[in-house]
Amino acid sequence: MRKFNQVLNYSKEERLITVQTGITWRKIIKLIDADNLSVSVMQSYASFTVGGSLSVNVHGRYRNPLISTVEDIKIIVANGTVIQASPFKHSELFYGAIGGYGGLGVITEVTLKLSENFKMERVSIPLQLNQYVDFFMKNLRDDPNVIMHNALLYPDKYSEVRVVAHLKTFKPLTIVHRLRSKKRGISMNRFLTSAMTRLPGRLEIRRQLLDPVRFSKGIVLHRNYEATSETADVEPLFEDTTFILQEYFVPLTKFQEFVLGMKSVLLRYKVDVMNVSIRQSRPDPGSILAWATQEVFAFVVYYQQERNQQTQEQDRVWTRELIDVVLSCGGKFYLPYQIHATERQFHEAYPRAVEFFELKNQIDPEYKFLCSSVVRSAVANDTEELRETCCCIPKLISVEFETHVRKNLQTIGGNTFR
């Protein structure tokens, strides 16, 4: 799909863009930046494709799920038919496919709503954990000038946070570049991040020294500059360990309860947590596998793990305990990451999964499309047969089906539902 990356239609006046889903966010931003427009919602890194982002319904620091910015999609289902879906037309497919992890078909095109490329001022405030929710509710939640927001929760004590917000401003730029450059080789940020993982006392060094210096000065930059970070900056340099993400969504009123439960699990199992980033998201407008059925705080846990079977098995144990913590708070876990949830946990977090599979049985009764994130969690997920059967979206399409898809894309008119 990476070569399926063209811009099909773009209107700066209407602030709409239609693209093929193999395109990356960076390519879109590079085009629309000339008109001072920006992507409305995406994850923190611009190197991801739009199709992959739609399949997991990303949110980043933009305070909304990606689906809230989608006008319509075109999706190819198992029989090769191309269907145009929106909240008003084939809505069940629209709400099933976005955040459906590739389980219903291949999203080939999408029309996205764009936003203005505002200048933003980054502000940062250190707080005690018990001050954060009150500060957020009074100063950030309902402020339309807050474009991006997250808070850094510092391990191992989990008692201090640093609020980082990007606010709309008319102040002069301190960073004049409109986009980040796409660097080659090992960046300084990647080197320092990896080096810090081997440094004794690294968590306290970061909390007491590095972050206070890093955030001591307010900066003013374009939204698109902040949006064009690359994943290469955070790739590990050492082969014996890797970095892993997990994410948990918690109702606003359960913030403190979840942090205490999460802290207990992570400390008890000595999880090597590098960072916990707290974001906010407004409710999802209706996707079947919505991770935000109400307004939530999102906790992104970023940790280091050794590459061996024993560590992976322990990871499974504590992850299931942490999932039980978030479920007890009325929250959910994010499906794209490590697939450790039990069948019970999956259905408790995503009760509409039954509806998702009913829709799948209608449009893909032979299960040509299998997504490990959903299928493995929906059934007993420890069988060798299932491990071999399940796969994610890049491997979903057989050679024969891909040929059929390409033919339909070339003669789309006669095969599209109207």
N, C-alpha and C positions, 0 to 999 in steps of 0.2 A: 504493500500500500504506500510505501514511502515515495514511489514515483507517481502516485496518483495525487498530485499536489498543486493543481492549478486553481487560480482565482477565476470564477465563472461570471461573477457579477459584483459590481461595487458601486455604491451610491453614497458619496460623501454628504449629500444634502439630506438623505433619509437616514444616514448613519447605519447602513446595512451592508453586509458583505456575504456573498455566497461562495463557498470554497469546496473543493474536493477534500476528503478527510485525511488524506495522507500528508497534508501540508502541516508544517510546524507553526507554532505561535510566532516564532521569530520572523518567518517569512511574511506573515500577515502584518505584523507590527512594522516591519521595514517598509511595506507598501503604504500603509495608512498614516504613518508618521508624517509624511509630506503634507497631509491635510490636517495635521494636529489632532488626529483621532487615535484612540487606544482601544485595546480589547477590554471588554467590560468585566469579565471574570475568567481567570485562568489560574493554574497553579504557580508556584514561585519560580519555576524555571521555563524558559522559552524554547527549550530543545525538544519538548514533547510534541507529538502530533495531536491535531484536533480530534481525530477519530478515537484515539486512545483516551483522551480527556473526556469525551462524551460518554464513552463506555463505562467510566467510573464516576461520572458526574462530579468533577472536581470543584473545589471552592477556593483554595489558596487563602490569601489574606483579605479578600475582597468582600466578605461579609454576606455572600449569597451563593447558592449552588449554581453551577454552570447552566443548568437547564432553564433557569430564570431569564437567561439572555438569548435563548434559542427561539427563532421565529418558526422554522420548520426544518425537517430533515427528509432525505430520500434514503430508503433502506432496501436492500435486496434480500429477500427472504429465501427459504430453502428451495423453492421450486424455480428460482431465478427471476421472479416477478419483482419489478421495481415499484415501490409504494411511496407516495409522498404523504408525510404525516406531520400533523401540527396539533396544537391544543384543541383545534376545531374540526379537524379532519383526520380520520383514523387515529383518534386521540389515544386509544388503548395501546396502539403500537408506539406512538410518540412517547408516552409515559413509561412504557415497558422497555424500549430500546435504550433510552438515555438513562444511564445508570444500570443497564441490564447486562454489562460485562460481555457483550458479544453473543449472548445466548439466543437472541431472536433473529439475528441476521447481520449483515454488514452495512453499516451506515456509510453511504458513499458521498453524500453531499449534505451541507448544512448552511442555513442562513443565520447569521449572528447579528445581534444588536451591538453597536459600537458606542463608545463614550468619548468624551473630550479628553485630550492629553493635557490635563492640568499640570501646572507646577505644584509641587508638594514640598512642604517643610517637614522634615523628620524630627519628632520630639520624643524624648525618652525620660522616664521618671521611675526611680527605684521605689518599691513599696514592700511592706510586709504582706504576706499572703492574706491575712485577715482584713487588709485594707482594699484589696483589689476589686472585689465585686462592687462595693459601694462606689469606688472611684469610677469604675467602668459605667455603672448605671447613671451616674450624675454627669459624667464628662464626655463619654464616647458613644454610648449606645444609640442615641437619637440625634447626634450631631451630623447633619448632611455634609459637613466639610471633612469628615473623617473618610478618607478614601481606602486606606489600608490600616489594619490593626493586628497586632499580636502582642503577647506578653511572654517573656522568657521566665520559666519556672526553674530555679536552680537546684539540681541534685547536689548532694545526697540529703540535705536537710529538708528540702521542699518547703521552706518557710519564707523565702524571699522571691519576689518577682520583679522584673523590669518591664514596664510598659513601653512599647515602641509603636507610635502612631504616625501615619503620614497624612498631613492635613493640607487641604487646598489652600493655596496662598498666592499673593501677588508680589511677594518679596523677590529681589533679584536672585538669579541662580548662583549657587556656589559650585555646582557641577554643570558645566556648559554643554557637555556632550549630550546629544539627544538619545543615543542608544549606547549600550555597553558593547565594546568590541568583542568579537568572537575569537578568543585567544587560542593559540596552539601551544602544545607542550604543557609543562607543569606550572600552574599559576602559583603566585605567592600565597593566595588564600588556601589552595589545596595543600600546599606544602606545610603551612602552619597548622591547618586542621589535623592533618595526619601526624605531624610531629607532636602536637599536644596530647594525642592519645597515648604516647609513651612517656609522658612527663609526670613524675610523682607530684601529687598535690595539685593536679591540673584543674580540678573543679574550683578550688579556692583561688587559684591564680586567675582564672577567668572571671570569677565573681568579684573579687576584690581589686584586681589590677587591670586586666585586659578590657573588660566591658565598660568600666567607668571611663577609661581613656577613649575607647572606641566611640562611645555615645556622649562624650563631654561637649562636643560642638554640634549645634544644629546645622543641618545641611538642607539646601534647597535644590531640588532636581526635578526633571520631567518624569511623569508617570511611566512613560515608555522606557526610560533609562532603568528604573527599578525593575521593570517587567522583563528585561532581556538578560537576566542572569542565566548561566549555563550549568547543567548538571556536572560537567567536567570539573567544576570547582570543588565538588564535594566527594569525588571518587577517591576511595582509599588507595594509598601508595603501597601498603604492606599486604602481602598475599596470605598471611596466616590469620588475618581477621577481616571482617567486613562490617559495614554499617547497615542497620535495618531500621525501618520505620514501622510503627503501629499507630493507629489512631482511634480515639474513643470520643463519642458525642454524648454530652451530658446536659440535661435541662439546666437553665440558669440557676434555679433554686437549689440544685444539688451540687453546686460547685465544691463547697468545703467538704461535704461528705465523700465525694469521689476522690478528691486529693488525698484525704486521710487513708482511704482504702487502697488507692494506687501506691502511696508511699509504703504502706505495710507490705504489700506484695513485692515491690521492687527491692526493698531493703532485705527482706527475708531471703530472697533468692540471689542476692548480691548481683543484680543485673547492672551491667556496666553502662549506665545511662549517661549520655553526653549532653543531652538537652531535652527539655520538654517545652514545646511551643504551644501557647494557648491562643486560639482564634475564636471568632464568633461567626455564626451563620444564622440568617433569618430562615423561616420555614421553607421547605421545598414546596413548589406549587402543585405537586401531584404524582411524581414518579413512583412506580409500583415498589421499587426497592429503595425508597427514600431513606437516607441516613439522618435527615433532619425533618421529622414530622412536626416539630415545634422549634422554637428558637433555642439554639444550643451553644454551649462552649465546646470547641473541638480541642482535644488534647493530642498533640502529635509527639509521640515518644520516639526519640532518636537514640539508638544504643549501639554499642560495639559488641560483636560476638565472634568467638573463635570459630574457625571452619572445621568442626569435627562433629561426629554423630552424637556424642555424649551431650555436648552443649545444645545441639538442636533438639534433643529429647527433653532436656530440662526447660528449654524455651517453650516447648509445647505445654508443659505442666503449668508454669507460672502464667503463661498467656491465658489459659483457660480459667485460672483463678481470677485474673484481672478482668476477663470478660464477665465473670459472675459478679464482680464488683460493679461494673458499669450497668449491668442488667438490674441489679438491686436498686440502682439510682434512677431507673426508668430510662436509661440511655441505650446506645447502640455502639457496636464496633464497626470499623470500616472493612469491607470485604476484600479490597485488592491486595492486601499484604499477606503475611504468613497465614497459611490456611490451617489453623489449629482448632477452630471452634468445633464443638460437638453439634450433632443434629439438633439436640434440644436447644442449645444456645442460639443456633442460627434461626430457628423458627420463632423463638421468643423475641429476638431482636428484629426480625423481619416477618411479622405475621402475614403480610400480603404475598409472601413467596408462593403460597398455594395458588393465588391468582396469577402470578407470573408463570407458573408451570402449566396452568390451564390454558393460558394464551399460547405458550410454547407448543403444547400438544395440538393446538389448532393449526398453527402455521409451520411447524417443524416436527411433525409426528415421528419422523425417523431419526430425530436428534442428530442432524448433520452438524449442528452447531453445539459444541460443548464448551462451557466455560468453567474452569476449575474452581474459581472463587465461589460460584453459586452452587454448582453440582456437587462438589465435594462436601460442602457444608450442609447441603440439603439431605444427604444420605449418610449412612455410617461411613466415615471417611478414612478408614484405616486399611482397606483391602488393596492388595497388590493389583488386582484387576482394574480397580478404579483409578489407581495412580497412573497406570499405563493408558487408560482410556481418556481421562480428562486432559484438556489442553486449553491454552488461552488463545485469544483472537488471532495473533500472527500465524498460527498453525491450523486455523480452523478449516480453510478451504482446500478441497482436493483439487488436483490439476484439472480434472474434467469440469468441476463446478466453476473454477476460476475462468475457464474458457467460455463457459456458458454466460457467466456474469459479464465478461468483456463484450460479448456479442450484444447482450441486452443494453449495455451502456451506449453502444454505438447506434442502436435503433430504439432509443428509449421511448419514443412517442407511442408506439403500438402496444407497449407492455406495461405502461404505468397506469395504476388505478386512478380514476378521475373523481 
